[in-house]
Amino acid sequence: MATYLKISQTQYQKRETGKIKISDSEWERIARLLNVNIEDIYEDDQPSDETDIMDEITFLKEKINVPEMKVASLTDVKITQTVSTADPSLL
């Protein structure tokens, strides 16, 4: 289905789980592929309220924090190594 819609598997999974709204054109293409009417498959319970949006924002913030935490830990290691190899008279 993802290939047919020309989106990644990850993007399709997010649509299946309701994290991303399925667009009207995607509903049309899915219905055409399955040879059914849109009304037969259309789900109106797509995320649109404030809670779902806040959940998506939280999810994205967590994804952003992971690289930031890795950079911070690498920076801490570099600082520790630099201090341990520094000239003691400079400390």
N, C-alpha and C positions, 0 to 999 in steps of 0.2 A: 504494500500500500504506500509506504514511504517513497519508494522508487517511482510509483505511478504519479504521486503528488509532487515529485521532484523536490523532496525535502529529506533531511537526514533521518535516520532511525530514531535518534534522540528527540528531534523535533516532533516526529510523529508520536512517540511515546508520551511526550508532554501533552499532546492534544488528546490522546486516549485517556490519560489520567485527569484531564481537566485543568492542567496547569496553564495551558495556552488555549485560547478560544479557536475553534475551527471556523474558518472564514466561510462565507456563503459560497464563494467559488469552489472551495475545497469540498463542501457538502455536495455541490452539483457534480463535481468530478467523481466523487465516491459513488454517488447514486448511479451515475452513468456506467461506471465500471461494474457495479453489482447488478446493473439492469433492473433497478427498482426506482420508485418515486422517492423524491427527497423526503416527503412526509413520512415514509416508512422507516427511515433511519435517523432523521433529524432529532437531535436531543437539545431541548431548550434549556437544560440546566448547566449551561456554560458559565464559567466564572465571570462574574461581572460586579459582584458587590465588593465593598471596601475590605472585608476580611480576606477574600481571595487575593486581592491586590496587595494587601499588607503581607500575606504569606509569601507571595512571589518576591516582594522586595526583600524580605528577610532571607529567603533562599538565595537570592542573588548576592546579598551582602556577605553571607557565609562563604559563598564561592570566591568572593573578592578577598576575604580575610585569609583564606588558606595560603595563597601566594605571599601575602604580606607577612604572615607569621613565619613562613619559610625564610623570607628575606631577613626578617628580624633575627631569627635563630642563626642564620649564616653570618650576619653582622656581629652577633655576640661572640661567635666562635672566632672570627677574624680579630676582634678587639682583644679577646683573651690571649690568642696566639701572639699578637703584637706586644701586649704588655709583658708576657712571659719571656719574650726575646729582647725586650728593651734594655738599654743600659741602665743598671740599677741606680747610677748616680743621677739619672734624669727623673726618677720616681720620687 
